[in-house]
């Protein structure tokens, strides 16, 4: 597998690759992951460093990518030494390791597309450069229908949709932390604090209304970023009820969900799936999210979680207050989500990925224009 982003900077794509690699190894497969990382960064034994990454503005965020002579040399050596049956590249259209790997691979290539930017001028402008690589892809995966639409519109082909996965059982049975609980209820948010598209400014705009109407409510904010700058933007009488957790470990993330009455996802765009929603659902934490296409799909148009208009702080505050005041509704969402989230468990998702690997291996190289069907679909 080829990871496009820096391994030492947590992100949804890195976690997806890590969990898929470990699930495949648990099943007896041999897996090697090529990723950007400083040479002195501790990485799992199955991860091979392709050199240091540099920050690049990409898809409304700052991605840490690597692309240069040193990386190119390591990609070629990795391919030559690996004797791989299949190469699985994530985000092959980004200027990173995946593109280099596709160019030089002489074995079947599977590509997963995570991005869901509806209109990408960069992708359209670079199509001529990308075309020689894209034509070598034997099978394509999109993590959602929205991501699939981006691929079809900009790169062609007809990807099969396989969602991001998670280990559902790892999110259950964890007790709440008393010091994270609020007498009026507990809300939580997870996302990089310096990315406006994650929606923290919308949530903080709604926060004074929530706290005024429901005193004693606590807000947990997890994610990396300049906490002091954000704290200064909160009205003084509302600051003490916000707890900034910083970058959290997997264990602390689960504990945060367990301590929350409601998980808030106020994102404003650029989301192709929404794995954090599925994680909250697995933990039994009801979800309140903005009406992004990807989030509506995960929450089954509101059956599995509440939805509010994108960027509407007043609607967010009202919906949060209504839900906190309605324990029966919260229980209904909790139980429905816990059943539905099983479809994202790696026991199912990895089966689908392996089916694509088998079809790609059977098709050989350079046959990526057809539509692959997963067994039973």
C-alpha positions in Angstrom: 0.0 0.0 0.0 1.1 3.6 -0.6 0.1 6.3 1.8 0.1 9.8 0.3 0.4 11.7 3.6 2.9 11.9 6.3 2.6 8.8 8.6 3.5 10.8 11.8 0.6 13.3 11.3 -2.7 11.7 12.3 -5.5 11.8 9.7 -8.3 9.7 8.4 -6.4 8.4 5.4 -3.5 7.3 7.5 -5.8 5.6 10.0 -7.6 3.8 7.2 -4.4 2.5 5.7 -3.1 1.4 9.1 -6.2 -0.5 10.1 -6.6 -2.1 6.6 -2.9 -3.2 6.7 -3.2 -4.7 10.1 -6.5 -6.4 9.3 -5.0 -8.0 6.2 -1.9 -9.1 8.1 -4.2 -10.6 10.8 -5.7 -12.7 8.0 -2.3 -14.0 6.9 -1.4 -11.6 4.1 2.0 -10.0 3.7 1.7 -6.2 3.7 4.2 -3.4 3.2 3.2 0.3 3.5 5.2 3.0 1.8 4.7 6.4 3.5 6.3 9.8 4.0 8.1 10.0 7.4 11.2 11.5 8.8 13.9 8.8 9.0 14.1 9.1 12.8 10.3 8.8 13.2 9.2 5.6 14.9 7.0 3.6 12.6 5.5 0.1 12.7 7.7 -2.6 11.1 5.5 -2.9 8.1 5.9 0.8 7.2 8.8 1.9 4.9 9.8 5.6 5.0 10.0 7.4 1.7 11.5 10.5 3.1 10.4 13.7 4.9 7.1 15.3 3.9 6.5 19.0 3.3 3.3 20.9 4.0 1.2 21.7 0.9 -2.3 23.3 0.7 -4.5 20.6 -0.7 -8.3 20.0 -0.6 -9.0 22.8 1.8 -6.4 21.6 4.3 -2.7 21.4 4.7 -1.5 18.0 3.7 2.1 16.8 4.3 3.3 15.2 1.1 6.6 14.0 -0.4 7.6 14.2 -4.0 11.2 14.5 -5.2 14.3 12.6 -6.3 14.9 10.9 -2.9 11.3 9.8 -2.7 11.4 8.6 -6.3 14.5 6.5 -5.6 12.9 4.9 -2.6 9.6 4.2 -4.5 11.5 2.4 -7.2 13.6 0.4 -4.7 10.5 -0.5 -2.7 8.7 -1.8 -5.9 11.8 -3.7 -7.0 12.3 -5.4 -3.6 8.7 -6.1 -2.8 7.7 -8.7 -5.4 4.1 -7.6 -4.7 1.0 -9.2 -6.2 -1.0 -6.0 -6.0 -0.1 -2.3 -5.3 -2.8 -0.4 -3.5 -2.4 3.4 -3.9 -4.4 5.9 -1.9 -5.1 9.3 -3.6 -3.1 8.6 -6.7 -4.0 12.0 -8.2 -2.2 13.9 -5.4 1.4 15.0 -6.1 2.9 12.4 -3.8 4.2 8.8 -3.5 1.1 7.2 -5.0 1.6 8.9 -8.4 5.2 7.8 -8.5 4.3 4.3 -7.6 1.6 4.0 -10.3 4.0 5.4 -13.0 6.6 2.7 -12.2 4.5 -0.3 -11.1 4.6 -3.3 -13.4 2.0 -5.2 -11.4 -1.8 -4.7 -11.0 -2.6 -1.4 -9.3 -5.7 -0.7 -7.1 -6.4 2.9 -6.3 -8.6 4.3 -3.5 -9.9 7.9 -3.9 -10.8 9.7 -0.7 -11.3 13.2 -1.9 -14.8 14.7 -2.5 -14.1 18.2 -3.8 -16.9 18.8 -6.3 -14.9 21.0 -8.6 -11.2 20.6 -8.7 -9.4 23.0 -11.1 -6.1 21.5 -10.1 -7.2 18.0 -11.0 -8.6 19.1 -14.3 -5.5 21.2 -15.2 -3.2 18.3 -14.3 -5.2 15.6 -16.2 -2.8 15.4 -19.0 0.1 14.7 -16.6 -2.1 12.2 -14.6 -3.6 10.4 -17.6 -0.6 8.1 -18.2 -0.7 7.0 -14.5 -4.5 6.8 -14.3 -4.7 4.5 -17.3 -2.4 2.0 -15.5 -4.9 1.5 -12.7 -6.5 -1.9 -12.8 -9.3 -1.2 -10.3 -10.7 1.9 -8.6 -12.3 2.3 -5.2 -14.1 5.4 -3.9 -14.9 5.7 -0.2 -18.4 7.2 -0.9 -20.8 8.1 -3.7 -19.6 11.7 -3.5 -16.0 10.7 -3.9 -17.0 8.4 -6.8 -18.7 11.3 -8.6 -15.4 13.3 -8.4 -13.5 10.5 -9.9 -16.0 10.0 -12.7 -16.2 13.7 -13.6 -12.5 14.5 -13.5 -10.6 11.2 -14.2 -13.1 8.9 -15.8 -13.7 5.2 -15.0 -16.4 3.8 -12.7 -15.1 3.1 -9.2 -16.7 0.6 -6.9 -17.8 2.3 -3.6 -16.2 0.7 -0.5 -16.5 2.9 2.7 -13.9 3.6 5.2 -13.7 1.0 7.9 -13.3 0.8 11.7 -13.1 -1.9 14.4 -16.6 -1.3 15.9 -16.0 -3.4 19.1 -13.0 -1.2 20.0 -15.4 1.7 20.6 -17.6 -0.1 23.1 -17.4 -0.9 26.8 -15.3 2.1 27.8 -16.5 4.1 30.9 -17.0 7.8 30.8 -14.4 10.0 32.6 -16.2 11.9 35.4 -13.9 15.0 35.0 -15.1 15.3 31.4 -18.8 15.2 32.3 -21.0 18.3 32.6 -24.1 18.6 34.9 -26.1 19.9 32.0 -24.8 17.4 29.5 -21.6 16.9 27.5 -20.9 17.8 23.9 -17.8 16.9 22.0 -16.0 17.8 18.8 -12.9 16.3 17.1 -11.0 18.0 14.3 -7.9 20.0 13.4 -8.5 23.4 15.0 -6.8 25.4 12.3 -9.1 24.1 9.5 -12.2 26.2 9.2 -13.9 23.5 7.1 -14.1 21.3 10.2 -16.6 23.8 11.5 -15.3 24.6 15.0 -16.1 28.3 14.5 -19.7 27.4 13.8 -19.9 25.3 17.0 -18.3 28.1 19.1 -20.7 30.6 17.7 -23.5 28.4 18.9 -21.9 27.6 22.2 -23.0 30.8 24.3 -26.7 30.1 23.4 -26.4 26.4 24.4 -24.7 27.3 27.7 -27.1 30.1 28.5 -30.2 27.9 27.9 -28.6 24.8 29.6 -26.1 25.9 32.3 -23.6 23.3 33.4 -23.1 21.9 29.9 -19.5 21.0 29.0 -17.9 21.1 25.6 -14.9 18.8 24.9 -12.8 19.9 21.9 -10.2 17.5 20.7 -7.7 18.2 17.9 -4.4 19.9 17.2 -4.1 23.7 16.8 -3.5 27.0 18.6 -5.7 26.5 21.6 -5.0 29.9 23.2 -6.0 31.8 20.1 -9.3 29.9 19.9 -9.9 30.3 23.6 -9.5 34.1 23.4 -12.4 34.1 20.8 -14.8 32.5 23.3 -16.8 34.9 25.5 -15.1 35.1 28.9 -18.2 33.8 30.7 -18.3 30.7 28.5 -14.6 29.7 28.5 -14.4 27.7 31.6 -17.0 25.2 30.3 -14.9 24.3 27.3 -12.2 21.7 27.8 -9.5 21.5 25.1 -8.0 18.0 25.0 -5.4 18.6 22.3 -4.4 15.8 20.0 -5.9 12.6 21.5 -4.8 9.0 21.4 -7.2 6.3 20.1 -7.9 5.4 23.7 -8.7 9.0 24.7 -10.9 9.5 21.6 -13.0 6.5 22.7 -13.2 7.8 26.2 -14.3 11.2 24.9 -17.2 9.6 23.0 -18.1 7.6 26.1 -18.2 10.8 28.1 -20.4 12.6 25.6 -24.2 12.9 25.4 -23.9 14.3 21.9 -21.1 14.4 19.3 -21.1 17.5 17.1 -19.9 17.5 13.5 -20.4 21.0 12.2 -18.1 20.6 9.1 -18.7 23.1 6.3 -17.4 21.1 3.3 -14.6 18.9 1.8 -15.7 15.7 3.5 -16.0 12.5 1.4 -17.2 10.1 4.1 -17.0 11.1 7.8 -15.3 8.3 9.6 -15.6 10.2 12.9 -19.4 10.0 12.7 -19.1 6.2 12.4 -16.8 6.1 15.3 -19.2 8.1 17.5 -22.0 5.8 16.4 -20.0 2.7 17.3 -19.4 4.2 20.8 -23.1 4.8 21.2 -22.8 8.5 21.1 -25.7 10.3 19.3 -24.5 12.5 16.4 -25.6 16.0 15.4 -24.0 16.9 12.0 -24.2 19.4 9.2 -26.1 18.4 6.1 -23.2 17.6 3.9 -23.9 15.0 1.3 -21.4 12.6 2.8 -22.7 13.0 6.4 -26.3 12.6 5.2 -25.3 9.2 3.7 -23.6 8.0 6.9 -26.6 9.1 9.0 -29.1 7.7 6.5 -30.7 11.1 5.9 -31.3 11.7 9.6 -32.5 8.2 10.7 -29.2 7.5 12.5 -28.4 11.1 13.7 -29.7 14.6 13.6 -28.8 17.0 10.7 -28.7 20.8 10.6 -28.0 23.2 7.7 -24.4 23.8 6.9 -22.9 26.8 8.7 -26.1 27.7 10.6 -25.0 28.3 14.2 -28.5 29.2 15.4 -29.9 25.9 14.0 -27.1 24.0 15.5 -27.7 25.5 19.0 -31.5 24.8 18.8 -31.0 21.2 17.7 -28.4 20.5 20.3 -30.7 21.9 23.0 -33.7 20.0 21.8 -31.7 16.7 21.7 -30.2 17.2 25.2 -33.8 17.8 26.5 -35.1 14.6 24.9 -33.5 11.5 26.4 -35.9 9.2 24.5 -34.8 10.7 21.1 -31.1 10.3 22.1 -31.7 6.6 23.0 -33.5 6.1 19.7 -30.6 7.5 17.7 -28.1 5.6 19.9 -29.7 2.2 19.3 -30.3 2.6 15.6 -26.8 3.8 15.0 -25.2 1.0 16.9 -26.9 -1.6 14.7 -26.3 0.2 11.4 -22.6 1.0 12.0 -21.8 -2.7 11.8 -21.7 -2.4 8.0 -18.5 -0.3 8.4 -16.7 -2.9 10.5 -13.4 -4.2 9.0 -14.8 -7.7 9.0 -17.0 -6.6 6.1 -15.0 -3.8 4.6 -11.8 -5.8 4.3 -13.7 -8.6 2.5 -14.8 -6.1 -0.1 -11.3 -4.7 -0.6 -9.9 -8.2 -1.0 -12.5 -9.0 -3.6 -11.2 -6.0 -5.6 -7.6 -7.1 -5.2 -8.6 -10.5 -6.6 -10.4 -9.0 -9.6 -7.4 -6.6 -10.3 -5.0 -9.5 -10.2 -7.1 -11.5 -12.6 -7.4 -8.5 -14.9 -3.7 -7.7 -14.9 -2.3 -4.2 -15.5 -3.8 -1.3 -17.4 -7.4 -2.3 -17.5 -9.0 0.3 -15.2 -11.9 1.6 -17.3 -14.5 -1.1 -16.5 -16.9 -1.3 -13.7 -16.0 -3.8 -11.0 -18.9 -5.4 -9.1 -18.5 -6.7 -5.6 -19.8 -10.2 -5.0 -23.5 -10.3 -4.1 -24.1 -6.7 -5.3 
